[in-house]
Amino acid sequence: MPIIQSAKKSLRKNDKRKLRNLKQKNKMKELLKKFQLLISEKKIEEAKSLLPQIQKSLDKAAKKNIIKKNTASRRKSRLTKKVNKEEKIK
């Protein structure tokens, strides 16, 4: 446990930030799982409508340094490719 006042404050700040980051990360993961489920059930139109929400969530996470910028970019690209591929098959 910290003894110095500034270290105590730092600990409080870190705890708050950790909770905020976890909340954002869990929301992002939840959307991605929902998307994967829709793709596996061949509900392409619903997956397409969910895509902008996922992209927004990924961008926010990248902006707040929860994930890296290129990771967000890569995931958005792969999800878009997956939807387009499934749409062509159908």
C-alpha positions as protocol buffer text, in pm:
chain_id: "A"
residue {
  index: 1
  type: MET
  ca { x: 0 y: 0 z: 0 }
}
residue {
  index: 2
  type: PRO
  ca { x: 124 y: 349 z: -81 }
}
residue {
  index: 3
  type: ILE
  ca { x: 225 y: 576 z: 202 }
}
residue {
  index: 4
  type: ILE
  ca { x: 283 y: 905 z: 22 }
}
residue {
  index: 5
  type: GLN
  ca { x: -26 y: 1113 z: -58 }
}
residue {
  index: 6
  type: SER
  ca { x: 51 y: 1146 z: -429 }
}
residue {
  index: 7
  type: ALA
  ca { x: 97 y: 769 z: -457 }
}
residue {
  index: 8
  type: LYS
  ca { x: -244 y: 716 z: -292 }
}
residue {
  index: 9
  type: LYS
  ca { x: -405 y: 952 z: -542 }
}
residue {
  index: 10
  type: SER
  ca { x: -225 y: 777 z: -826 }
}
residue {
  index: 11
  type: LEU
  ca { x: -361 y: 443 z: -707 }
}
residue {
  index: 12
  type: ARG
  ca { x: -717 y: 582 z: -702 }
}
residue {
  index: 13
  type: LYS
  ca { x: -675 y: 724 z: -1052 }
}
residue {
  index: 14
  type: ASN
  ca { x: -537 y: 394 z: -1181 }
}
residue {
  index: 15
  type: ASP
  ca { x: -831 y: 201 z: -1037 }
}
residue {
  index: 16
  type: LYS
  ca { x: -1081 y: 435 z: -1201 }
}
residue {
  index: 17
  type: ARG
  ca { x: -903 y: 416 z: -1534 }
}
residue {
  index: 18
  type: LYS
  ca { x: -880 y: 39 z: -1514 }
}
residue {
  index: 19
  type: LEU
  ca { x: -1257 y: 12 z: -1463 }
}
residue {
  index: 20
  type: ARG
  ca { x: -1323 y: 252 z: -1751 }
}
residue {
  index: 21
  type: ASN
  ca { x: -1090 y: 58 z: -1981 }
}
residue {
  index: 22
  type: LEU
  ca { x: -1242 y: -277 z: -1883 }
}
residue {
  index: 23
  type: LYS
  ca { x: -1591 y: -146 z: -1951 }
}
residue {
  index: 24
  type: GLN
  ca { x: -1487 y: -28 z: -2298 }
}
residue {
  index: 25
  type: LYS
  ca { x: -1302 y: -354 z: -2370 }
}
residue {
  index: 26
  type: ASN
  ca { x: -1595 y: -571 z: -2258 }
}
residue {
  index: 27
  type: LYS
  ca { x: -1837 y: -372 z: -2474 }
}
residue {
  index: 28
  type: MET
  ca { x: -1608 y: -419 z: -2772 }
}
residue {
  index: 29
  type: LYS
  ca { x: -1575 y: -794 z: -2709 }
}
residue {
  index: 30
  type: GLU
  ca { x: -1950 y: -831 z: -2664 }
}
residue {
  index: 31
  type: LEU
  ca { x: -2018 y: -664 z: -2999 }
}
residue {
  index: 32
  type: LEU
  ca { x: -1757 y: -882 z: -3171 }
}
residue {
  index: 33
  type: LYS
  ca { x: -1910 y: -1201 z: -3027 }
}
residue {
  index: 34
  type: LYS
  ca { x: -2256 y: -1091 z: -3133 }
}
residue {
  index: 35
  type: PHE
  ca { x: -2123 y: -1023 z: -3483 }
}
residue {
  index: 36
  type: GLN
  ca { x: -1959 y: -1367 z: -3505 }
}
residue {
  index: 37
  type: LEU
  ca { x: -2284 y: -1529 z: -3393 }
}
residue {
  index: 38
  type: LEU
  ca { x: -2484 y: -1346 z: -3659 }
}
residue {
  index: 39
  type: ILE
  ca { x: -2235 y: -1446 z: -3928 }
}
residue {
  index: 40
  type: SER
  ca { x: -2245 y: -1810 z: -3822 }
}
residue {
  index: 41
  type: GLU
  ca { x: -2627 y: -1803 z: -3830 }
}
residue {
  index: 42
  type: LYS
  ca { x: -2615 y: -1649 z: -4181 }
}
residue {
  index: 43
  type: LYS
  ca { x: -2796 y: -1332 z: -4069 }
}
residue {
  index: 44
  type: ILE
  ca { x: -2595 y: -1108 z: -4300 }
}
residue {
  index: 45
  type: GLU
  ca { x: -2825 y: -804 z: -4294 }
}
residue {
  index: 46
  type: GLU
  ca { x: -2823 y: -788 z: -3913 }
}
residue {
  index: 47
  type: ALA
  ca { x: -2446 y: -829 z: -3911 }
}
residue {
  index: 48
  type: LYS
  ca { x: -2417 y: -546 z: -4164 }
}
residue {
  index: 49
  type: SER
  ca { x: -2623 y: -318 z: -3942 }
}
residue {
  index: 50
  type: LEU
  ca { x: -2405 y: -405 z: -3642 }
}
residue {
  index: 51
  type: LEU
  ca { x: -2082 y: -328 z: -3830 }
}
residue {
  index: 52
  type: PRO
  ca { x: -2087 y: 54 z: -3779 }
}
residue {
  index: 53
  type: GLN
  ca { x: -2131 y: 8 z: -3404 }
}
residue {
  index: 54
  type: ILE
  ca { x: -1834 y: -228 z: -3393 }
}
residue {
  index: 55
  type: GLN
  ca { x: -1621 y: 10 z: -3596 }
}
residue {
  index: 56
  type: LYS
  ca { x: -1712 y: 298 z: -3366 }
}
residue {
  index: 57
  type: SER
  ca { x: -1625 y: 90 z: -3060 }
}
residue {
  index: 58
  type: LEU
  ca { x: -1290 y: -16 z: -3209 }
}
residue {
  index: 59
  type: ASP
  ca { x: -1205 y: 344 z: -3301 }
}
residue {
  index: 60
  type: LYS
  ca { x: -1286 y: 466 z: -2951 }
}
residue {
  index: 61
  type: ALA
  ca { x: -1075 y: 191 z: -2796 }
}
residue {
  index: 62
  type: ALA
  ca { x: -786 y: 280 z: -3025 }
}
residue {
  index: 63
  type: LYS
  ca { x: -822 y: 650 z: -2943 }
}
residue {
  index: 64
  type: LYS
  ca { x: -805 y: 577 z: -2570 }
}
residue {
  index: 65
  type: ASN
  ca { x: -506 y: 342 z: -2617 }
}
residue {
  index: 66
  type: ILE
  ca { x: -699 y: 36 z: -2501 }
}
residue {
  index: 67
  type: ILE
  ca { x: -594 y: -135 z: -2823 }
}
residue {
  index: 68
  type: LYS
  ca { x: -343 y: -20 z: -3081 }
}
residue {
  index: 69
  type: LYS
  ca { x: -447 y: 180 z: -3385 }
}
residue {
  index: 70
  type: ASN
  ca { x: -333 y: -83 z: -3634 }
}
residue {
  index: 71
  type: THR
  ca { x: -512 y: -358 z: -3439 }
}
residue {
  index: 72
  type: ALA
  ca { x: -838 y: -166 z: -3467 }
}
residue {
  index: 73
  type: SER
  ca { x: -777 y: -110 z: -3836 }
}
residue {
  index: 74
  type: ARG
  ca { x: -698 y: -477 z: -3897 }
}
residue {
  index: 75
  type: ARG
  ca { x: -1007 y: -597 z: -3711 }
}
residue {
  index: 76
  type: LYS
  ca { x: -1236 y: -356 z: -3898 }
}
residue {
  index: 77
  type: SER
  ca { x: -1091 y: -470 z: -4228 }
}
residue {
  index: 78
  type: ARG
  ca { x: -1131 y: -839 z: -4150 }
}
residue {
  index: 79
  type: LEU
  ca { x: -1489 y: -796 z: -4030 }
}
residue {
  index: 80
  type: THR
  ca { x: -1582 y: -603 z: -4343 }
}
residue {
  index: 81
  type: LYS
  ca { x: -1420 y: -867 z: -4563 }
}
residue {
  index: 82
  type: LYS
  ca { x: -1607 y: -1139 z: -4377 }
}
residue {
  index: 83
  type: VAL
  ca { x: -1944 y: -969 z: -4432 }
}
residue {
  index: 84
  type: ASN
  ca { x: -1871 y: -909 z: -4800 }
}
residue {
  index: 85
  type: LYS
  ca { x: -1762 y: -1270 z: -4848 }
}
residue {
  index: 86
  type: GLU
  ca { x: -2078 y: -1406 z: -4683 }
}
residue {
  index: 87
  type: GLU
  ca { x: -2291 y: -1169 z: -4887 }
}
residue {
  index: 88
  type: LYS
  ca { x: -2138 y: -1293 z: -5212 }
}
residue {
  index: 89
  type: ILE
  ca { x: -2199 y: -1654 z: -5112 }
}
residue {
  index: 90
  type: LYS
  ca { x: -2563 y: -1581 z: -5044 }
}
